[in-house]
Amino acid sequence: MASSNRSVLITGGAGFIGCALAERMIDAGDRVTVLDILHPQVHPGRALPERLRPEVRFLPVDVTGRAEWAATLRVVRPDCVVHLAAETGTGQSLTEASRHASVNVLGTARMLDALLGGDAVPEHIVLASSRAVYGEGLWSTDEGASFSPGPRRHADLAQGHWDPPGPGGLDGRVRPVASRADRTPPHPTSIYGATKLAQEHMLSAWCSATDTALSVLRLQNVYGPGQSLTNAYTGIVTLFARLAAAGEVLDMYEDGDIIRDFVFIDDVADALVATVNHRPRTHRTVDIGSGRRTTIAELARLVAGRLGAPPPSVSGHFRDGDVRAAFADMSLAAEDLDYRPSWELVEGLDALLAWMDGDRSADGH
């Protein structure tokens, strides 16, 4: 790849997505600055991850701090901002709503105020949004009619009614539809999802007013080497792998037929690079996933089998705010970014397990 010599600012860039992106940007000849508070939930002891390249300029910045943003923009004039900084725990957001709103909403507002006030408006902002903005997304009936079911009720979940009811509350066979940004209406069912949608709206309004190009990537469930092994709210692939490695029985929530789209970290980093390299004329919103649907039961059996753990079990546990099904239609990403995921779940899981084994060996565990 030819050298670009862009100034790229990555917020939350010490996370596992940020480290993978920074490596690729450095290799392309970009000047990369990473902002990160190194929250102990993700970074024990607030230590910098080994995967963050030494060529990166690292600044320990809290994105909610007005003075910290002003100081940052006195030394960094970004051509492109990749906004990854966010609190991401879907379940945690219900009990720590103010924390999620502060980082995700106020932090984004602080960034925009600083960019405009510091005369540092970039050419392009890239937001790592989430499939959580869709909530339950669209479902269809046997007759092919599409409908938005909205959030599932606690009372229904407590009675083991996992799939949302059909239109008008009627019983009957319904099936989920793949999310696609240009046809699936956002309807978040979690505080986290609501804050990510707020980010999208804020950036859309600001970028329109400042003639800044905006790319929004709605990420599905990202997993892979570098993901936190200590964060209780980490992705379920890494969580299952950690529990199975300890010989524990994997607990499959609901009936095990929850559907997710698991996308490997390298595919996500490649999508971000393609987004940075192909600045839109105005705004774009695309979905980034594997494009394949996997049930939690399929994932649990695969992980347990790989690690020789006991067979997974269905407990009937559930989390309020969780969605029944989430998976992406990748056609917009293919058209706009020439992006096509290349990692199968089995290959990605093996890469994750190999990294985890090396990480435990390095720690002497």
C-alpha positions, 0 to 999 in steps of 0.5 A, spaced: 500 500 500 502 506 498 504 511 503 498 516 505 502 520 510 495 522 513 494 524 520 489 519 523 486 520 530 483 514 533 479 515 540 479 509 544 484 506 540 488 502 545 482 497 545 483 491 541 479 494 535 483 500 535 490 496 536 488 492 529 486 498 526 492 502 528 497 497 526 494 497 519 494 505 518 502 505 521 503 500 515 500 504 510 504 510 512 499 514 516 501 518 522 497 515 528 495 518 534 491 514 539 486 517 545 484 512 551 483 513 558 485 505 559 479 504 563 481 498 568 475 494 566 478 493 559 486 494 561 487 491 568 492 496 571 491 501 566 497 498 562 498 499 555 496 493 550 503 490 547 499 490 541 499 497 540 505 499 535 510 503 538 510 508 532 503 510 535 503 517 539 499 515 545 495 520 549 491 518 556 485 522 554 478 522 557 474 523 551 469 527 556 474 532 558 473 539 555 480 541 557 483 534 555 480 535 548 483 542 547 490 540 549 490 534 544 488 539 538 494 543 540 498 538 538 494 534 533 491 536 527 487 530 524 485 529 517 481 523 519 478 521 526 476 514 527 471 514 533 471 508 537 471 510 544 465 508 547 462 504 553 459 497 550 456 493 555 449 492 553 447 489 559 451 493 564 448 499 560 441 498 564 444 499 571 450 504 569 446 508 564 449 515 566 456 512 565 454 510 558 451 516 556 457 520 559 462 517 555 458 515 548 454 521 548 457 527 552 464 524 550 462 525 542 459 532 544 466 534 547 469 531 541 465 535 536 465 542 540 473 541 540 474 540 533 470 546 531 472 550 537 480 548 535 479 550 528 481 542 527 475 540 523 477 533 519 476 531 512 472 525 514 469 522 521 468 514 521 464 512 527 464 505 529 457 504 531 453 498 533 448 493 531 444 494 537 441 501 534 436 496 530 434 493 537 430 487 534 430 489 527 425 487 522 421 480 522 417 477 517 411 472 517 409 466 513 406 470 509 412 475 507 409 481 511 415 485 514 414 488 521 418 491 527 416 487 533 419 492 538 423 490 545 421 483 548 417 484 554 420 482 561 413 478 562 414 474 556 421 472 557 419 470 564 414 465 561 419 462 556 416 466 550 423 467 546 421 469 539 417 476 539 409 475 537 407 477 530 403 483 528 398 485 533 400 480 538 398 474 534 401 467 535 404 464 529 411 463 525 415 469 525 422 469 522 428 475 523 430 479 517 438 480 516 439 488 518 441 493 512 442 500 514 438 503 508 431 499 510 432 496 517 429 502 521 433 503 528 429 501 534 434 500 540 432 496 546 438 497 550 441 504 553 447 502 550 444 501 543 440 508 544 447 512 546 450 509 539 444 511 535 445 518 539 452 518 536 449 517 529 444 523 529 449 528 533 455 526 528 450 526 522 447 533 524 454 536 525 458 533 519 452 536 515 453 543 518 461 543 517 461 539 510 465 533 513 464 526 510 461 521 515 462 514 515 458 510 520 459 502 521 454 498 524 458 493 527 456 486 529 459 481 534 466 482 534 471 477 536 478 475 536 485 476 539 486 482 543 479 482 546 479 483 553 480 476 557 478 480 564 472 484 562 466 481 564 462 484 559 466 482 553 464 479 547 460 472 548 465 468 543 471 470 548 467 469 554 465 462 552 472 460 550 475 463 557 469 459 561 470 453 557 478 453 558 477 453 565 472 446 564 466 450 566 459 448 563 457 453 558 450 456 560 446 458 553 441 463 555 434 462 553 433 456 549 440 456 546 437 459 539 439 466 540 442 468 533 448 472 532 453 474 527 460 473 529 465 477 525 473 476 526 477 482 528 481 482 522 475 483 517 473 489 522 480 492 521 480 491 514 473 494 513 475 500 517 481 501 513 477 501 507 472 506 510 478 511 511 481 510 504 474 511 501 472 517 503 464 518 501 462 525 498 457 526 504 455 520 508 454 513 508 452 508 513 453 500 512 453 494 516 459 490 518 459 483 520 460 476 517 453 476 513 452 469 517 447 467 522 449 463 528 445 460 534 448 461 541 447 453 541 452 452 535 457 457 538 457 453 545 458 446 542 463 449 537 467 452 543 466 446 548 468 441 543 474 445 541 476 445 548 474 439 551 469 442 556 463 439 558 456 439 554 453 446 554 446 446 558 440 451 557 438 454 563 432 459 561 436 465 563 435 471 560 437 479 560 432 484 559 434 488 553 437 483 549 435 481 542 433 475 539 436 475 533 441 480 530 445 478 523 447 483 517 446 483 510 453 485 507 451 488 500 452 495 502 459 494 504 460 490 498 458 495 494 460 501 497 467 499 500 468 493 496 468 489 503 467 482 503 469 478 510 474 472 509 474 469 516 469 463 517 467 462 525 471 456 526 478 459 523 477 465 527 475 461 533 482 457 532 486 463 532 483 466 538 484 460 542 491 460 540 492 467 542 489 465 549 493 459 550 500 464 548 497 469 553 496 464 558 503 461 557 506 468 557 503 470 564 505 463 567 498 461 568 
